[in-house]
């Protein structure tokens, strides 16, 4: 193979081996290369034409960028979640609280009502649900129970007859004794905080007690701001703090 290097004059140009130089006048170029070269010529001609009309340089539109990809991805994600059979979160919550089928159950009070596109019957959902993708459920292995019930894609690991769920009391107790952040202890509290529905009555009473006038205030709350009056120091000896001003030996001392 010929490894001759083609030398270029000028700074900022790297030398290239001869076998990697493409001859643009060669008729044996691949079709996709010819198409791209023609597109570049058309783009250059269009840009030059606009510059001549307006007298201002026109920025070339970048290629290969799908600016609407985020909207397309969101749309696809919604279509996938809508088309695939899913169990309504209100039904999952009712199964978790063992209130499914009762009048006070949350599956009877879905906030979307008749417009909800998910299943509210576990019998109907079990007929159309997607097959499991594995045998072992991580939540059941760690927590001792799975909060997603039969909606879990590993539900065979913790589901028995009549959709009853297994519970490993030992693992459940061990998991509940693990210290975790208070924000993740109860998801219902998080929802109430996000929607400004949490009752802060006790904390408001405590704060109100601190704001009363008869509370004794100490420390920096009553201390006056220190100030140096230059006129009063006139003609008097003054010792500057050697740790902040003065020559280096004094600061070291």
N, C-alpha and C positions, 0 to 999 in steps of 0.2 A: 504494500500500500504506500502510495506517495504521501509523505508526511511533510511536504514543503509548506512553510509558513508564509502567508501573504503579508507583507509588511505594509502598513498604512502610515502615511505622514500625518502629523498633527497629534496634539495631546488629547488624552481621554478616549482613544480608540484602541481596543485590545487587538492584538494580532490573532488571526484565525487561520487554521489549517486549510489548505487548498481544497481538500475533499469535502469540506463542509460549506464551501461557497456555492450558493444557488445562482444559476444563470437565469435571469428573468426573461431573457429572450429565447430560451429553449422551448421548443414546441412539445417536448416530451414531459412537461410538468403535469402533475396530477390535476384532475378536473377541479377538485375542491380548492387548490391553490389558485387556479385561473379565476374561479368565481370570486374568491376573496380579493384578488388583485383588481378585478373589474369593479367590485363594490368600493374599494378604496379610491379608485379613479373617479367614480361618480360622486363620492362624498367630497373629494377635494374640489371637483368642478362646482358642486353646489355651494360649498363654503366660499369659494372665490367669487362666485356670482353674487352672493348676498353681501359680501364685503364691498364689491364695486357699487352696489345699489345704495347701501346705507353708509358706506365710508367707515364702518366700524368692524373690528374683527369679530367673527362669530365663533363661539365656543362649540366644538364638535360634541355631539351627543354621545355619551359613552355606550359601548356595546356590551352585550352579555349581562345586563343588569335588569332583573325583574323587580321593578319597584313595588309592584302590587303583590309580591309573594306573601307578605304577612296576612293580608286580607284573604288570599286564596287558602292559606294554611288554616286560618280560623274557620273559614267556611267549610273546609274539608273535615276539620275536627268536629264541627257541629253536626255535619251530615253523618259521620261515623257514629257519634254518640246517639243520634236520633234513630238511625236505621237499625242499630243493634239492640236486641231486647235487653232491657235493664229493669231492675227492681227499684221502685220509688224509694227515695231516702226516708220518707215518712213511714213506709212499711218496714224498712230495716230497723228504724228506731223503735217501732212497736214490737218487733220480734225481740229486740234487745231487752226491752222492758217487760216482756212477757205479757203484753196487753193486746196482742194481735187478735182481731175478731171481736173485741169488746166495743161497747158503745163509746167509751172514753178513749179509745185507741187513736193514735195519731194518724193511722192509715185511713181512718174515716174522716179526718179533717185536713186533708192535703190542701195546702194554700193555693195550689193551681187549679183545684177543683176538676171539672170535666175537661179542662184544657191540658191536663197532665198527660204526657206521652209515654209515661213509664207504667209498669205493671204494679197493681195493688193487690193482686191475688197470687200467693205463692204456688197454688196449684196450677194456674195458667202459666206462670213464669217458668215453672219446672219443666213444662212441655216444650218450650221454645228456647230455653237458656242455652248458651254456648257451652261446649264441652270444656272440662277442666284442662288446664295447661300444665298441671303437675300433680304430684301425689302428696307432698308435704306442705302444710300451711305454716308460714313463718309466725304469724300472729298466734296461732294455737300452740306452736312449739315454745314460744317465749312467754306469752301472757297466760296460757292455760285455757283460753277461749278466744274465739274470733268474733269481733264486733260486726262483721259483714254478713254473718249467717249464711244462707244458701246463695247469696249474691257473690260470695267469694269464689274465685276461679280455682280454688283448691278445696272446695267444700266437702268432698268425700272424706277428707282427713278428719273432719269433726262433725259430720252429719250422720245421724242414724235414722231409724224408721220414723215415719210421720214428721219428717223435717225437724226432729229434735236434735239439739246441739250437745255435743260432749263438753264437759267442763272438768279440767284438771285443777282441783281445789288447791293442791300443793303449789303448783306453778303460779296459779292466780294469786295466792297469798304472798309468795315470794316477789312477784312483780309489783303488787300493790305496796309492798314495803320498801321498794326502791325509791329513794328521794329524787323527785323530779321538780322541774319548774312549776310553780303554781298556775301559770297560764295554761299549761297543758294537762293539768289534772282533771279539769271539768270542761268539756267543750261547750256546754250550755252557758257557762259563765262568759266565755269568749264571745258567744253570739250576743248575749245581753249587753256586754260592754261595747261591741261594735255598733249596736243599734241604740245605744244610750238608754237602755231600759233597766240597768242595774241600780239597785236601791243603795244609795250612799248615806242613808239616814244616820247610822252609827258614826261614820267618819265626820259627817257634818256637825254632829253634836260635840265631838271632841275638838274640832277646829273652832267651833263657836266659843268653847271655854277658854281657848287661848286668846281670843280677840276681845275678851271682856276688859273693862277699864280697871278693875281692881287687881289685875294680875301684876305682880311685881316684875319690873323689867330690870335686868342687870347687864353688866358687861358693855360691849361696844354700842348697845342701843342708847345708852345715856352719856357715853363719853364724848366730849367735844373734840372736834377735829384739831389736831396740833398744827400750829402755824408759827412761823418765824417773823417777827416784826423787826425789820432792819433799823428803823429809826430808834427804837429803844436800845439796840445794841451799840449805838454810836458811842465811841470813846471808852468802851468796856472791853476787858480781855475776853477773847473767844477761842476756845479749843475745838478745832474741827475734828470730826471722827476720822482717825488715821486709817481706818479700814476702807474708807471710800474715797478720800481725797488725799493729796500730798504725794510726795515722791515714793518710789517703789520700796526703799528700805523701811520707811515708816509704815507702809501698808503691810509689809511682811511682819513687822514687829507687832 
